[in-house]
Amino acid sequence: MDVILELGGNIERMETALEMARLHPETILIVSSEGSPDAVMGRVNNDQLSWQRVLLDYNAWDTVTNFTKTVDLVRSYRARRVYVVTDEFHMKRSMAIARGVYFLSGVELVPVPRPSAKKSEDPQLVRWDRFRAWLWRLTGYLKYWPDVLEERWPIFVSYQQAAESRGYPVTKQRAPCHPKGCTTFKLL
């Protein structure tokens, strides 16, 4: 079974993810920390996609954790292929991270860019996030910016609670970091 992984950050990406789900009816759609669960599931319902094919996951707070926090879930489906859905400008960084996280896993990574007006991201951010993904892959340690986590985590907790209260298909929310598995750093 293949997986479509929609990276949160722009609810419009859901249209591309749903299009992929229509084209590949044997896939599971994992929506990683994308906005309001009502907005996401509203689009799923409008597209008439079965809830059995959708899973909301609110454990990631940035692009690196979109991958590190869902990799075990993807593996649980024994995915041969992961379709990575994000904005076109965001694809270079996303795929750099994905290649680190999925290195030697046997999973084929397929970029599925959503057209966007913005053309590229800061090359330094691409390098830093590639480094963070490979560090996580090789050591198990996740480096992150604490201010980003502190800003975003309470929002994702509220989304998780809303999803659970409405009976939406949602993964269990885990603490963002294990004390031995995360370290913080500041970008110079």
C-alpha positions in Angstrom: 0.0 0.0 0.0 1.3 3.5 -0.8 0.9 6.6 1.3 0.2 10.2 0.4 1.9 12.5 2.9 0.4 16.0 2.9 2.7 18.5 4.7 0.8 21.0 6.8 1.3 24.7 6.3 -1.1 25.6 3.6 -4.6 24.1 3.5 -4.7 24.5 -0.3 -2.2 21.6 -0.5 -5.2 19.4 0.4 -6.6 19.8 -3.1 -3.5 18.3 -4.6 -3.5 15.5 -1.9 -7.1 14.7 -2.6 -6.4 14.7 -6.4 -3.6 12.2 -5.7 -6.0 10.1 -3.6 -8.5 10.0 -6.5 -5.8 8.9 -8.9 -4.4 6.3 -6.5 -7.4 4.6 -4.8 -5.3 2.1 -2.9 -3.4 4.8 -0.9 -3.8 6.1 2.6 -3.7 9.9 3.0 -1.7 11.1 6.1 -2.3 14.8 6.8 0.7 16.0 8.9 -0.2 18.9 11.1 -2.3 20.7 8.7 -4.6 23.4 10.2 -8.1 23.0 11.6 -9.4 19.4 11.6 -12.8 20.8 10.5 -11.3 22.5 7.5 -9.3 19.4 6.5 -12.2 17.0 7.0 -14.6 19.4 5.3 -12.4 19.1 2.2 -12.3 15.3 2.6 -16.1 15.2 2.9 -16.6 17.5 -0.1 -14.4 15.1 -2.1 -16.3 12.1 -0.8 -13.1 10.4 0.2 -13.7 7.6 2.7 -12.5 8.4 6.2 -10.9 4.9 6.2 -8.3 6.3 3.8 -7.5 9.4 5.9 -5.4 9.9 9.0 -4.8 13.3 10.7 -1.5 13.5 12.6 -0.8 16.5 14.8 2.6 15.5 16.1 4.8 17.7 13.8 5.6 21.4 14.3 7.9 22.0 11.3 8.9 20.4 8.0 11.5 18.2 9.6 9.1 16.8 12.1 6.5 16.3 9.3 8.8 13.4 8.3 10.4 12.3 11.6 7.0 12.1 13.4 5.3 10.2 10.6 8.0 7.8 9.4 6.9 5.0 11.8 3.3 5.5 10.8 4.3 5.2 7.1 6.3 2.1 7.9 3.3 0.5 9.7 1.5 0.6 6.3 4.5 -1.1 4.7 4.4 1.6 2.1 6.5 1.0 -1.1 6.0 4.6 -2.2 5.3 7.9 -0.4 3.9 10.7 -2.4 5.1 14.0 -0.8 2.5 16.8 -1.3 3.6 20.3 -0.6 3.9 23.7 -2.4 6.3 23.8 -5.4 8.6 26.3 -3.6 8.8 24.0 -0.6 9.6 20.8 -2.5 13.4 21.1 -2.6 13.7 21.4 1.2 11.0 18.8 1.8 12.6 16.2 -0.4 16.1 16.9 1.1 14.6 16.1 4.5 12.6 13.1 3.2 15.8 11.6 1.6 17.5 11.8 5.0 14.7 10.4 7.0 13.9 7.5 4.6 17.5 6.7 3.6 17.9 2.9 2.9 14.3 2.3 3.8 13.3 0.9 0.4 10.6 3.5 0.2 10.3 5.4 -3.1 9.8 9.1 -2.5 7.7 10.8 -5.1 7.4 14.6 -5.1 4.0 16.0 -5.8 4.3 19.8 -6.0 1.3 22.1 -5.8 1.9 25.1 -8.0 2.8 28.3 -6.2 3.7 31.9 -7.0 6.8 31.8 -4.7 9.6 30.0 -6.5 12.2 29.0 -3.8 13.2 28.9 -0.2 16.3 30.3 1.5 19.2 27.9 0.6 20.5 28.1 4.2 17.2 26.8 5.5 17.4 23.9 3.0 20.9 23.1 4.3 20.0 23.4 7.9 16.9 21.2 7.6 18.9 18.6 5.5 21.4 18.5 8.3 18.7 18.1 11.0 17.1 15.2 9.1 20.4 13.4 8.7 21.4 14.0 12.3 18.1 12.5 13.4 18.5 9.6 11.0 22.1 8.8 12.1 21.8 9.5 15.8 18.1 9.6 16.8 18.5 13.2 18.0 16.2 15.9 16.8 17.5 19.4 16.8 14.8 22.1 16.7 14.1 25.7 17.5 12.3 25.9 20.8 10.5 29.1 20.0 8.9 27.4 17.0 7.8 24.5 19.1 6.5 26.7 21.9 4.5 28.8 19.4 3.0 26.0 17.4 2.5 23.1 19.9 -0.5 24.6 21.8 -2.3 25.1 18.5 -1.7 21.4 17.5 -2.9 20.2 20.9 -6.1 22.1 20.4 -6.5 20.7 16.9 -5.9 17.2 18.3 -8.5 17.6 21.0 -11.0 19.0 18.4 -10.3 16.0 16.0 -10.8 13.5 18.8 -14.0 15.1 20.1 -15.5 15.0 16.6 -14.5 11.4 16.0 -12.2 12.2 13.1 -9.5 9.6 12.2 -6.5 10.9 14.1 -3.3 9.5 15.5 -2.5 9.6 19.2 -0.7 12.8 20.1 2.7 12.2 21.7 4.9 14.5 23.7 6.9 16.6 21.2 10.3 15.4 22.4 11.7 12.7 24.6 14.2 14.3 27.0 17.1 12.1 25.6 16.0 12.5 22.0 15.8 16.3 21.4 18.1 19.2 21.7 17.5 22.8 20.9 19.7 25.1 18.9 19.6 28.6 17.6 20.2 29.5 14.0 23.3 31.8 13.7 
